Amino acid sequence: MSDQTLMRLQRLEDHLAIQQLAARFSDAVNERDVDAFISTWAEDGAVWEIGQPLPLRGEGRDGIRKMLNQLFTIEHYFMQMTHSGVLSLNGDHATARFVLREHGRGANTFYDNLAVYNDEVIRQADGWRFLRRTYTYRFLAQEPFGGTAYPVAAP
C-alpha cells in the first residue's frame, strides 16, 4: 500500500473513532454509566463547560464526574441524542462540532432543547478523548409536558 493510501485510511479511522467517541459520550449519559462517561475524557486538562442559560463547568476528570453526578440528581429521565458532526483533523488533535437534542424530566423540572457541542479532541495511547467540550444552547423549553418516563434498566 502506498503512503498516501495509508494516510487516507488513517484519516478515515480517526474520523470514525471521533464520531464513535461522541456516540459513547451520549450512550454513557443515557445509561447513567458514570465510569463509561469519564472514560471519554482526556486524562489531564479536560474541561466540560455548559453555557448560558444554565451554566456549569467541570475541570479534570474529578470535576467532570462531580458535574455529571450533580446533573443526574436533577433529572429522573434524560436522553441525549447526538446528531450530525463535522470535524477537522490535525495530527493527534482535532476539533469537532456536534448537534444535540436532549429531553429530560425531573420531579418538578422539564427540559427540552437543541444544542451544539464545540470540541477539542486529542489522541491518547488508548484512543481519542475529549480535551474540552463546550455546550451552547440553541433552543430551550422548560414548560411542563406529558408522557411517562421509565427508569434506565440495569445492564
CORTAGI-V255484 format. One record per residue. SS is DSSP state (@ for helix, = for strand, . for the rest). D_FIRST is the distance of its C-alpha to the first C-alpha in whole Angstrom. Layout:
# CORTAGI-V255484
ss: <SS | SS>
d_first: <D_FIRST | D_FIRST>
This chain:
# CORTAGI-V255484
ss: <. | . | @ | @ | @ | @ | @ | @ | @ | @ | @ | @ | @ | @ | @ | @ | @ | @ | @ | @ | @ | @ | @ | @ | @ | @ | @ | @ | @ | @ | . | . | . | @ | @ | @ | @ | @ | . | . | = | . | . | . | . | . | = | = | = | = | . | . | . | . | . | = | = | = | = | @ | @ | @ | @ | @ | @ | @ | @ | @ | @ | @ | @ | @ | @ | @ | . | . | = | = | = | = | = | = | = | = | = | = | = | = | = | = | . | . | = | = | = | = | = | = | = | = | = | = | = | = | = | . | . | . | . | = | = | = | = | = | = | = | = | = | = | = | = | = | = | = | . | . | = | = | = | = | = | = | = | = | = | = | = | = | = | = | = | . | . | . | . | . | . | . | . | . | . | . | . | . | .>
d_first: <0 | 4 | 7 | 8 | 6 | 7 | 10 | 11 | 10 | 13 | 15 | 16 | 16 | 18 | 20 | 21 | 22 | 24 | 26 | 26 | 28 | 30 | 31 | 32 | 34 | 36 | 36 | 37 | 40 | 41 | 41 | 43 | 41 | 41 | 39 | 36 | 37 | 37 | 34 | 32 | 34 | 32 | 34 | 36 | 37 | 37 | 39 | 40 | 42 | 44 | 46 | 49 | 51 | 51 | 49 | 48 | 46 | 44 | 43 | 41 | 40 | 44 | 45 | 42 | 44 | 47 | 46 | 45 | 48 | 50 | 49 | 49 | 52 | 53 | 51 | 52 | 50 | 46 | 43 | 40 | 38 | 35 | 34 | 32 | 30 | 28 | 26 | 25 | 22 | 22 | 20 | 22 | 25 | 26 | 28 | 29 | 32 | 33 | 36 | 38 | 41 | 44 | 47 | 49 | 53 | 55 | 58 | 60 | 56 | 54 | 51 | 49 | 47 | 43 | 42 | 38 | 37 | 35 | 33 | 31 | 28 | 27 | 24 | 26 | 25 | 25 | 24 | 25 | 29 | 31 | 33 | 35 | 36 | 39 | 41 | 43 | 45 | 45 | 48 | 50 | 53 | 55 | 58 | 58 | 57 | 57 | 55 | 55 | 52 | 51 | 50 | 47 | 47 | 46 | 43>
